[in-house]
């Protein structure tokens, strides 16, 4: 009878001593919140506060010399009521769609070549690095380098005239929608190649053999196996392209020679005229549109398995 | 279900070379129609390359391949009348079971309703009709395998090729699927060619066991023949249950045809016996497996029935005389 309570006491004491004192006196319930606190602080400081500031400023008033804290809807009314705005938004969407279609086509072909036609890993890595070489210089330099090539007396026009193919220099080559789209495609195709290549490399090669075993032709393998299994890569690449092109202003300014406009360019102009509230309203509208486009893409493709 | 007819498969001097390494070295083999053939051997023996050449997923370096008396070198996989079941099952992760099974019909342009109905018949054949709408990731290994089997069978192949079909399953499931494979083969009556490195699997399933080593066939025959009359020392060692005697001409003696008796360490072994120490002892239920360490035969295996062992129990370290009858000795080829 005596032995049993004694044993119990000993066990309890041992259990009390067992966990090391590492809590620093912080209640257990708080610990997870403390653990996520640093990242939350970063997001609040660098994402939430700036966006809230823009949203707030978009409702302020302004005149030619100052910005007046207020709550007015005039910025949005002027923005959405002007046919110029609509034209510029449409123009930006046009660039985005063209660039998206071209980068998708080129990016898919390049990724397919790298993933399925290049057999050795060494060559795959080498060619992949070759794709990244343009990124060793700045975007601006890469854009400007097109100018002597495409210009009125540039390399292409001179060559075409010397060969007798055309009598007059081709005017559409530079400072046109053509040159804007060309520069965009040149700048951003890699953003399409990388995610598509990545999802293609995850496709089990025996799936392709299984498809061939089932009698699929090369084209059928592409449309029934490779494209569906590359979807998440295509979606991620598309998000990159859409956000980059929708928000761009420098490429449009440089490559169109001021003849074309984009929303980004419009915002930049408003800022240079110190019309901060108008620029902020424009930025909010652009943000909403881009978010809607991204949401639409995520509705079609589930990219979670890729992350 | 439409019944497909079985085809025989004939390999004539088949060679597969990768650069300078020869994976399959002039292999000739005749597999009768409707038989269950197992290609058996250690990894790297060329059995998988042979299977992949038959399937058409590997080019034939030299020699001829006949399926149903038709030369098929260079014929695309889908037009050989074969279907392959891959080791990793290779189910399409973006398609549900029905669409996976219906895949080859879709490639042929069969209408959706028709091909899905047919796929469901095949899923019922492998008892997977309840899971028809699931994606492969939502299935267990054994279930994935059944779907892969249904997908291979939907083309009505006359030869089904199976690449290590049971190796990814746990032992319990492996035994059940093994029985299932045999049942399907008997039911469908088509030729099965099954690659495996497990001699138990080959013995249990095959009508024709083909033991391969270093790209060549060591022996091909019914399992009884392989087990009772191994042609080479490699075959005897690989299929197990045999002791290869190196004293004099190469002979084998089955481990379950040996009698043990206690002996003195100094005893001199006769022509039909050896003296050794019991090194290990395993109880397997119906039988007891012992390993002896002897001067002229290290790692000598003996299988005793439980009754025989109980009549004369031994312990590890005991010195015994192992003896056998002259008629149980089997001479090996060169």
Interface residues (C-beta under 8 A of the other chain):
Chain A: X204 X206 X207 X209 X210 X211 X212 X213 X214 X215 X216 X217 X220 X224 X225 X228 X229
Chain B: X55 X56 X57 X76 X77 X78 X79 X83 X84 X86 X87 X88 X90 X91 X92 X93 X94 X103 X104 X106 X107 X108 X151 X152 X155
